[in-house]
Amino acid sequence: MAKKPVKRAERVEVIYDKKRWKLLRELRSKTVQIMEILDKFHLRSIVHGSIVRGDVSETSDIDIFLPDPPSSFMIETALERSGVQVNRRIVVQATPLYAMKGYIEIDKQRCISFPLAKLRPVEKDFYKFGGEASLSMLKKDMRVPGVDKRLMLIEPTPEGHVESAVVGREEEVANLLGVSLNTVLDRVHALLRRDEVGRTGVFIERELSPDETFELVLKKLADQNPAVRRRLKFFEK
């Protein structure tokens, strides 16, 4: 079940038990394993979400993102040569304004994504908004603040974290996270709307066949869909 946005204003301290600390270590270890594979091929990656903040649960995903990959071929080659099996490959565009992205799903828990078009500033900030970390940061056992799907700001502490509502404090949260106010307002609007109307579908979701590349599918979609062409042309200027 999707987590609902929270609008209360009080700060709540959450103390982690041994089970949560153990889960966090295990998830981070799995994350480092994939990020090190990419790093060996000079593919810079970040991880974002609860694994970075620390507020993990049994359902937490490992979401690794490559901000500027040279090609999908390099990513897939790195995984293949390291013996990592891929479950499926998908091209996704959330809305006509958002950049199309490639998703390489390793299993139900681990996924690698990367842009297939130039990102807008608000899209780049999305990862920092939720909390992002590099491979070196994970190896140093660092945690950083970020916002979860309930629109709660998670601020790590030595014992766990402190959480507080974002709604009504958008400018303060933007300054704390080092993102634009536009980014915070965009995410608040999107998550509150999803809570009101239910989970909304994505604009495009296309699974690749074994003989297709991400770049080939992007070209096919651009040829077929005027909205995709407009997004590519406008933001590549």
N, C-alpha and C positions, 0 to 999 in steps of 0.2 A: 504493500500500500504506500502511495506517495506521501511524503511528509508535508503537512500543511504549514503555511507561513504563520508566524507568531507575531502578534502586535503588542504584546505586553512590554513594558519598559524596564522592569527591574533586572538587576544583574544576579545571576545564579552561579555559584561555584560548584563545579562537578569534580569529584575526587575519583580517580581511576583505581580500580582494584587490580589485583595481580593478573586476572584473566584478560583484562583489556590491554595492559602493558604487554603481555605475551602476544596477543593478537596483533598489536601494532608492530612489534618486532618482526613477526612472521610475515606480515604484509609488506613491510619495508624491505625485507630480505628478498622477497619475490620480485619486488619492483627494481631493486638494485641489479638483480641478475639480468633483467631485460635491458635496462639502461646501459649496463656495461657492455652488452653485446653491440648495441647501437654505437656506443662511444668508440669501440675498437675500429669501427668503420667511419669514424670522424663524423658521426651523426649526432648533433647536439639535441638533447631531449630534456623535457621537464616532466614532472608528475604533478598533478593537481588534485585538490579535494581533501577528503577526511584523512588520508594517509599523510598529508603534509601538516594538517592542523593537529591531528592526534585523536580526534573524536570518532574513532573507527567502531564498526559493529560487524557482526558476522556476515552482513550483506554488503559490506563495503567493496567497491570495485577498484581495480588498479587502472587508472586512466593516464597513459603516457602520451605526451604530445610533442611533436617535432615542429618547432616554429618555422624553420626554413630548410626543408629537406631538398637535396639536389634532384632526386627522382624517386618514384615509388620502387623502381627496380633495385636501387641501392638498399632500401629498407628491407625488401623481401629477400634479397641476396644475403644480407647480414643475418637474418633469421634462419634462412635455409642452411647456410654454412655452419651455423651454431646448433643445428639439430632441433630448432623450435618449429613445431607443427602449427600450421595456421588452420583455424576452423572455417572462417569465411572472410570475404573481402566485400566491403560495401562503400558506395558513394552516397553521401548524404548532404542535402542542403536544407537547413532548418526553415528558412523563409527566403523569398526572392531577394531580399537585401543581404542575406548572410552569404559568406563565401562557401563554396562547395568544399567538402572535406572527404578525404579517404580514411576509411576505418579498416584496420587489420585486426580482426578478432582472433586472439590466440585460443581463448576458451571463454566460458561464461563470466569469468572474473577479470581477465586481463585483456586490455585492448590498447592498440597504438593508433593514434590519429595524426593527421597532417593536412595542411591546407592545399587545395588544388588551385587556388586563386589568391590574390593579394587580400590580406585581412584589413578591415577598417580598424581604426584605433580602439573603438569600443569592443571589437571582437578580441583584440590582443589583450585588453584589460580584463576580459572575462576570466582568464586563468588566474591572474593575480587577485581578482575579486574573491575567488573561491579558495585561494591559497595555493601558491606554486613553489616548487623547490627543484633545484638542479641535482645531479648525481652527487656532486661534492657536498652539497648541503645534507643530503640523506646520510652520506658516510660519516658526517660530523654529528649525526643524530639531532640535527636542528629541526625545530618546528616553527611555523609562522602562522600569524592570524589569517583568517578568511571567513567567508560567509557561507553557511550551509543552505540547504533547500527550504528550510523553515524561515529563512531570512533572519537567522540568528548569527551575530558576530561571535566567532569562536576565538578567544585569546588564550593561547597556551600558558600554563603555569607549571612549576616543577611537580606539582601533585596531580595535575589534570588540565582543566581549563576553566575559564570564566566565560559565560555566554550571556548575551544581551541582545535585545531586539534592534533591528536596523531601521524599521519604519519610524519616521519622525526624526531620525538622526543621520540622514543620508549624507550631508556635507561632512559631518564629523567622521563618519566611516570612510568616506572617500579619501580624506586627508590621512587617516590612519593607515589605510592600505596602499596609498600612493597611486590611486587610480583617479580617473576623471569623475566628476559628479554625474556626468551623462551616463557613465557605465553603471553606477549604482542605481540611478533612476530607471535605466533600461531593465536591469535585472529585477528590481522591485516590481515594476509594471508587469513584466513577463510572468513572474512567479505568483503574484496576486491574481492575475488574469487566469492562470492555469488553475488556481484554487477555486475561482468562481465558476468557470465553464467546464472544468475537467481537463484532463490531459489532452492537449491539442496535437494533431498529427504534424508530421514534417512535410515540407513542400515537395522534396524529392528524396526517395530512398531506393537505391538500385543495387542489387547484389551482382557481383561480377561472376562470370563463368570462368573456368580454369584457364582458358586461352585468351582472356581479355586483360588488358592493362588499365590502370586507373586513368592514365592520360587518354587512352583510346575511348574509354567510356565517357570521359568529360567532353571530348570532341563530338561524340555521337549525340549526347544530351544537348550540347550547344547548337548543333545542327537542327535538332528537332524542336527545341523550346526557345522561343524568342526572349522569355524572361531570363533564362540562363545566359544567353548571348549578351543581353543588356548588362547584366551583373559583371560579366567578365570584361566587357569593353569599357564600362564606366570606371571601374576601380583599377584597371591596368593602365590608365592614362598617366 
